Amino acid sequence: MISHKQEFYKQIQRVDPYRFARESLQLVGTIPLANLSRLAPLLEAATGEVAVTLSFSQDAGGRYLINLQAQAKLTLRCERCLSPNALLISSEVLLTPVNSESEEADLPEAYEAVPVEEGEANLLEAVEDELLLSIPIVVMHEDINECLQYGYRNSALAPEEQAVKIEEPANPFKLLKDAVPKD
């Protein structure tokens, strides 16, 4: 286990996944959210950390595997009330290192590819990818009462105002009806 955050952050940027898998190593550490360049701008506050576990192994067929687990508390903007909304994001994915697109095309569906260049994989990018994919499409407080605490007011009309008042179009024959004497 790596204890110093900066060391862990740097170490997972250049990992030899094949050697780590042959040795069945496990890396456990944290990454400051501010160090995730694609995720940080989406956050209301890039404070806090991502807890990461990377477990390296091989399957029965000899395929190299990386079990990536990431968990973070992200503060995103609620799209209903536009105030901060803390979400606990957890992600787990089974990665396998690939050297080419043809290797990636041959992967079983259960595995996600992680590119290897010059024998090394950047697992920091994989962690950030998983967090980005775990963010809901529309971020909102689960309970509307939380939005109300931030001053959110439902802009919908009151029920009596919601009814659409349809005026009857003028009937051109009404004038004739009134003009014709009744027997």
Secondary structure, DSSP 8 states (H G I E B T S, - for coil): ---SHHHHHHHTTSB-HHHHHHTT-EEEEEEEGGG-TTTGGGSSB--SEEEEEEEEEE-TT--EEEEEEEEEEEEEE-TTT-SEEEEEEEEEEEEEEESSHHHHHTS-TT-EEEEEETTEE-HHHHHHHHHHHHS-SS---SSHHHHHHTT----S--HHHHS--------TTHHHHHHS---
